[in-house]
Amino acid sequence: MRLAIMQPYFLPYIGYFQLMAAVNKFIILDDVSFINRGWINRNRIPVNEQPHWLTVPLVKASQNRLINEIDIVDDDGWKAKMLRTVEASYIAAPFAETILNLFSQVLADAEGRLSTFLFRTLTQVAAYIGTDVCIEETSAIYPKKDRKGQHRILDVCIREGATSYVNPPGGRELYDTELFASAGIELLFLNPNLDALSLRYSGQDGPVFSILDLMMLNSCSALKEAVGMCRLVP
Amino acid sequence: MTVEQIFAEVFSIPANTVQDSLELGQIAAWDSMAHMTLITRIEEVFKIELTGDEIADLRSVRDVRAVLRLHGIVS
């Protein structure tokens, strides 16, 4: 069984869904520190041909708090504004109607815990694309104790009976291949190269815009094919 | 687009703080997602395809420049 574990993000770029598509089970790593000015509660789309942040407003977000401890601001004003921005930006997009309906549902669920909202959003997008993966809502169900870094990941892999663990690219120095091998788990890394993708996307920023951009411009079957193109390397 | 501008964009930091000695682990906004985005952005901007080993070696701005030089790109 192939496993991946990763922090939740708001409508991340297609590489995130390639990681999902590469595994049988995907665990949302939400009992780790929040990252300010990162990609957890925001992502970008093009507005007037310039990158524009779509940001989910949070209550007292801090790097000193865990992702699963942070709430979304209890005020619906930002939702209507964000929806208007997306509508205006993709008014002529071929899949605008379908994706705006989906995005409206996503925003309607934006309340309470950030991690719960992100789990629902990621699940909705994965289902739309047709990614056949089991998504575990929270890593908090796996006892953390004092385990950190690769030792936490390895412990979760063992509990899940994983035979391979797929990591995003980078941070290889944080993982000991032999340590995983000794537990019978193959360590693999995703190569996110997207050159082979024949998807439509906006502007020169290309595929690193939010998945929302690709969803507006491409059919779900094209997206499904694209997320399945990822390469795994030892 | 320059290496400095890519780092500034991906990690939301001022471009003038992007020095060769800057290591990814020192950047507050660095995590696995940002790293994926950085690699994709480098490949997109410079029209190259990084190998698994090259990706594994990217730990600093200096490393990024070194990999670009291997691809014949001086930035």
Chai-1 contact restraints between the chains, C-beta under 6 A:
chainA,res_idxA,chainB,res_idxB,connection_type,confidence,min_distance_angstrom,max_distance_angstrom,comment,restraint_id
A,M6,B,S32,contact,1.0,0.0,6.0,A-B,restraint_1
A,Y9,B,M33,contact,1.0,0.0,6.0,A-B,restraint_2
A,G15,B,M36,contact,1.0,0.0,6.0,A-B,restraint_3
A,I35,B,A29,contact,1.0,0.0,6.0,A-B,restraint_4
A,I35,B,D31,contact,1.0,0.0,6.0,A-B,restraint_5
A,R37,B,S12,contact,1.0,0.0,6.0,A-B,restraint_6
A,R37,B,A29,contact,1.0,0.0,6.0,A-B,restraint_7
A,G38,B,A29,contact,1.0,0.0,6.0,A-B,restraint_8
A,W39,B,M33,contact,1.0,0.0,6.0,A-B,restraint_9
A,P168,B,S32,contact,1.0,0.0,6.0,A-B,restraint_10
A,P168,B,M36,contact,1.0,0.0,6.0,A-B,restraint_11
A,P169,B,I39,contact,1.0,0.0,6.0,A-B,restraint_12
A,P169,B,I55,contact,1.0,0.0,6.0,A-B,restraint_13
A,G170,B,H35,contact,1.0,0.0,6.0,A-B,restraint_14
A,R172,B,A56,contact,1.0,0.0,6.0,A-B,restraint_15
A,N191,B,G52,contact,1.0,0.0,6.0,A-B,restraint_16
A,P192,B,M36,contact,1.0,0.0,6.0,A-B,restraint_17
A,P192,B,I39,contact,1.0,0.0,6.0,A-B,restraint_18
A,P192,B,T40,contact,1.0,0.0,6.0,A-B,restraint_19
A,N193,B,E43,contact,1.0,0.0,6.0,A-B,restraint_20
A,N193,B,E49,contact,1.0,0.0,6.0,A-B,restraint_21
A,D195,B,E49,contact,1.0,0.0,6.0,A-B,restraint_22
A,G206,B,E44,contact,1.0,0.0,6.0,A-B,restraint_23
A,V208,B,T37,contact,1.0,0.0,6.0,A-B,restraint_24
A,V208,B,T40,contact,1.0,0.0,6.0,A-B,restraint_25
A,V208,B,R41,contact,1.0,0.0,6.0,A-B,restraint_26
A,V233,B,G52,contact,1.0,0.0,6.0,A-B,restraint_27
